[in-house]
Amino acid sequence: ITLVGFSLGAAVIFHALQELYKTGKFHAVQSVVLMGAPALMHWTAPDGEAEADVSQWTKARAVVSDRFVNCYSKNDWVLGVFMRKMDW
């Protein structure tokens, strides 16, 4: 199984991977490509740069057996604002 998601679809895939981890379905997905999902950034470092929640990434990665690619732009403020309003 290869999952490819753009924008909101990428966020849905990321959260689905979290659920697979909770049920112990390790290496259930072969490859994942996430594009344009800045909602995966959870806190801001003192220098203002967004930092990912490493534990959530580790869990998502445990479910994927091969490639896990995350493509995003720090400048995509529209999607970032939208996702904060969604309160994922």
N, C-alpha and C positions, 0 to 999 in steps of 0.2 A: 504494500500500500504506500503510495506517495501522496502527500497532501501539499497543496499549493494554495496559499491564501493571500489576498490583497486587501489592505485597509481593514475594514471591520471583519472580513473573513479571516484575516491573519490572527486577529485577536480571538476569534472563536476557536480557531485551531489550537492556539496556545492554551486556552482554558480547557479544551478537550484533552490535551496532553496531560494537563494537571489531574484531570479526573481519571484518566487511564493509570496514572502513577498511583493514585489513591487506591485503585482496585488491584494493583499489583501486576498490571499488564505490561511488563518490561519488554522492550524490543518488539512491540506490537506493530509499529509503523516503520517502514523501511527508510523513507526520506521525507523531509519537511523543508519547504521554502516559504518563509514569511516575508511579505513585502509591504512596507508602509504601515507599520503598526507601532507608533511611538507610545501607545498606551501601555506597552510592556515595561516602560520606565516607571519606577515606583517612588523614587525620592531624588532630591537634588543635593549634590555635594556642595560644600562651602564655596567652591569656586564657580558655582552656577551651572556646572555640567550635570546632565542627567546621568544617573547611575542605575544599572539594572539590579533587581533583587536576585542575587546569585542563587539562593536556595530554590527559587521557582524555576530558574533556568536549568539548574542541575536536575530537578525532577522531570522537567519536560525532556531534557536530553536523554534521560534514562529510558524513556519510552521509545526513542528513535534508535534504530540499529545501525544506520549508515549516515548519510549526510543530513546536517541541520544547518540551514542557511537563513540568516536574518538580514534583510536589506531594508534600510530606512534612511531618512534624512532628518537631521536635527532641526532643520528649518521648516518642517511640515507642521506649522502651528495650528492650522485649521483642524486637522485630524486630532492633534493633541488636545485642543480645547473641547472638541466634540466628545472625546473619550472621557475626559474628566467629568463632563456633565452626565455621562452614562453611569458613572460611579461603579466601574468594574471592580 
